[in-house]
Amino acid sequence: MQDLSNIDLFYAYLDLEINSENNIYRIGLVSLNLTKDFYQENLNQAYEEIIKLKNSNLAVCGHNFRRFDYPYLIEQEPQLSTWHIIDTLELSILAFPLQHSHKLNKDYKQSEYSSNNPVEDAQATRLLLGQQLEALFKKPDEVQQVYIWLLTCGCEDADLAYQQFFSDRLGLKIEQPAIEMLPETMLKGINQSYLQQVWSSPQTYDFETRLCVAGLLAWNYECNANESKQVFCDWLRHLNGFQAVLES
């Protein structure tokens, strides 16, 4: 088991609330030295604090942050571009592939119509990250390694973020696993010719495609290991290239 106690030294947890006009109106920030709910009138202060965190070499962690929150944030503050992002929604499909939904747990809401609290959501993201890592570290080494490698074997910002996360922050060795060493329960029913193509030239596949491959391998492994007929989560379908990977 890896020591997760120092992870908060390197990450800030963020959650943004967006209104119907596609504008940020509230930001929740949780870091080692600051936990704050920024409302509309204090957003400039929020941006200043977030820029300070980035400039102090903290990376960011959020739930569905890469594809939803981040575009709004860099539209407001372009200098936050190229930030290293760990997205707990991406990690959820690997840690808990048999869950049909990967929505953030919001126990504080009395009903689905209650308002979101971005600080609570940032705290929930922090908690979820720890739960995901504990779940991943309980899996066999070769299973861990294939997920880690598929998230890190390219040169995109997402790859660099996960390289830093797994190697520099968690002290894990990143190496390409041999396909023949993967569990039979992971490979059963998978087109191994397609896998060989990915394995032989991973840099020619973008991060989204490799995330789809990792997600489907995780789902297949858990389904076969648990004799489950659970379908893969709907979120996977929305990733670019998913259908192409599924049909390969």
Residue pairs with C-beta under 8 A, 6 or more apart in sequence:
1 134
1 137
2 133
2 137
2 170
2 171
2 172
4 130
4 133
4 134
4 170
6 169
7 129
7 130
7 169
7 170
8 31
8 32
8 126
9 32
10 58
10 59
10 169
11 31
11 58
11 59
11 60
11 61
11 86
11 129
12 29
12 30
12 31
12 50
12 53
12 58
12 59
12 60
12 61
13 29
13 30
13 31
13 60
13 61
13 62
13 122
13 123
13 125
13 126
14 27
14 28
14 29
14 30
14 50
14 60
14 61
14 62
14 65
14 69
14 73
14 122
15 27
15 28
15 62
15 63
15 69
15 116
15 118
15 119
15 121
15 122
15 125
16 24
16 26
16 27
16 28
16 69
16 72
16 73
16 118
17 24
17 25
17 26
17 27
17 28
17 116
17 118
18 24
18 25
18 69
18 72
19 25
22 72
23 72
24 43
24 72
24 73
24 76
25 39
25 40
25 43
26 37
26 38
26 39
26 40
26 118
27 37
27 38
27 43
27 46
27 50
27 118
28 36
28 37
28 38
28 117
28 118
28 119
28 120
28 121
28 122
29 35
29 36
29 38
29 46
29 49
29 50
29 119
29 122
30 119
30 122
30 123
30 126
31 53
31 58
34 49
35 119
35 123
36 46
36 49
36 119
37 117
37 118
37 119
38 45
38 46
43 76
47 76
47 77
50 73
50 77
50 80
51 77
51 79
51 80
53 60
54 60
54 79
54 80
54 83
59 83
59 84
59 85
59 86
59 161
59 164
59 165
60 83
60 84
60 85
60 86
61 85
61 86
61 87
61 88
61 125
61 126
61 129
62 69
62 70
62 85
62 87
62 88
62 122
62 125
63 87
63 88
63 89
63 104
63 121
63 124
63 125
63 128
64 87
64 89
65 85
65 87
65 89
66 85
66 87
66 90
66 158
67 87
70 83
70 85
73 80
74 80
74 81
82 157
83 157
84 157
84 160
84 161
84 164
84 165
85 157
85 158
85 161
86 129
86 161
86 162
86 165
88 104
88 125
88 128
88 129
88 132
89 102
89 235
90 151
90 211
91 129
91 132
91 136
92 99
92 102
92 128
92 132
93 102
93 211
93 214
93 215
93 218
93 219
93 232
93 233
93 235
93 236
94 132
94 136
94 147
94 214
94 215
94 218
95 131
95 132
95 133
95 135
95 136
96 102
96 132
96 135
97 215
97 218
97 219
97 221
97 222
97 232
97 233
98 219
98 222
98 223
98 226
98 228
98 230
99 233
100 230
100 231
100 233
100 234
101 233
101 234
102 233
102 235
104 121
104 124
104 125
104 128
105 124
105 128
106 116
106 120
106 121
106 124
108 117
108 120
109 115
109 116
133 170
136 144
136 147
137 144
140 183
142 177
142 181
142 182
142 183
143 182
143 183
143 186
143 221
144 172
145 175
145 177
146 177
146 182
146 186
146 214
146 217
147 214
147 217
147 218
148 162
148 166
148 172
148 174
149 174
149 175
149 176
149 177
150 202
150 210
150 211
150 213
150 214
150 217
151 158
151 159
151 162
151 166
151 207
151 210
151 211
151 214
152 159
152 162
152 163
152 166
152 167
152 174
153 159
153 176
153 202
153 203
153 210
154 202
154 203
154 205
154 206
154 207
154 210
155 203
156 206
156 207
158 207
159 207
163 174
166 172
166 174
167 173
167 174
176 199
176 202
179 187
179 192
179 195
179 196
179 199
183 221
183 225
185 220
185 221
185 224
185 225
186 217
186 220
186 221
186 224
187 195
187 220
188 220
188 224
189 220
189 224
190 216
190 217
190 220
191 248
194 245
194 248
195 213
198 205
198 210
198 213
202 210
205 213
206 240
206 241
208 239
208 240
208 241
209 240
209 241
209 244
209 245
211 239
212 236
212 239
212 241
212 242
212 245
212 246
213 245
215 232
215 236
215 239
216 232
216 236
216 245
216 246
219 230
219 232
219 233
219 236
222 228
223 229
223 230
236 242
237 243
